[in-house]
Amino acid sequence: MDRLDQMMTPPAPTRSRPLLGTTFLLVEDSRLTAESVRLMCLRSGARIRRAASLETARRHLRVYRPTVALIDMTLPDGSGAELIAEIAATPNLAGTIIAISGDATMEDQAIRAGASAFILKPLSRIADFQAAILPHLPPERRPVGPRAIIDISVDPDPVAYRDDLHHAAETLRQARSEEDIAYVSQFLSGVAASAGDNALADAAGSLGRAAYADAPLPDRISSLNAMVHSRISGSRPL
């Protein structure tokens, strides 16, 4: 093997870094979730790129062939199921497709679209993350023998949560349709749950259920918006 071959061959996974040599494309609009996944990849030996929308993910995939495409089911410009189906129908676009969502009811849709697996958010425990990914990798990308269990959780920067709150506030301000409400409800309930902000997660979920039930929304939107801005202003610690 010459030096060029060595440079082109990904390193083999090890007991302590079981995802060494694995590359990820994370398609995720939440900065908090993206930061958690980045930290778990770093501790596991994997390399990662992020796309925050379907459009950006498609641009990445024109030039980048990840081992794993980790795709959120709810994105600002459409459903992650669209991208999953596109990748599943295109040989060699990505090695393994795994869907993620804070909504467990989306698992069936993800699998029907072509995902190999579904991971429920929030994502924080390194051991759980590795256990969810490794069975779906080809044998040569898995460590030989027992691996070290890293039973700790990552701790993303709280600034990432604040950025997500700003995004939610802007989306709420511009929300005009049932689709807008459904998106911001799922986005905000997911990131709030990841941050351990149960009150905000419940309020966001309640807004989404009201939208689907054709219930009056202005008061709910106003109340949720006030909760979001209270967290941005720091009146409630993150």
Secondary structure, 3 states (H helix, E strand, C coil): CCHHHHHHCCCCCCCCCCCCCCEEEEECCCHHHHHHHHHHHHHHCCEEEEECCHHHHHHHHHHCCCCEEEEECEECCEEHHHHHHHHHCCCCCCCEEEEEECCHHHHHHHHHHCCCEEEECCCCEHHHHHHHHHHHCCHHHCCCCCCCCCCCECCCCHHHHHHHHHHHHHHHHHCCCHHHHHHHHHHHHHHHHHCCCHHHHHHHHHHHHHHHCCCCCHHHHHHHHHHHHHHHHCCCCC
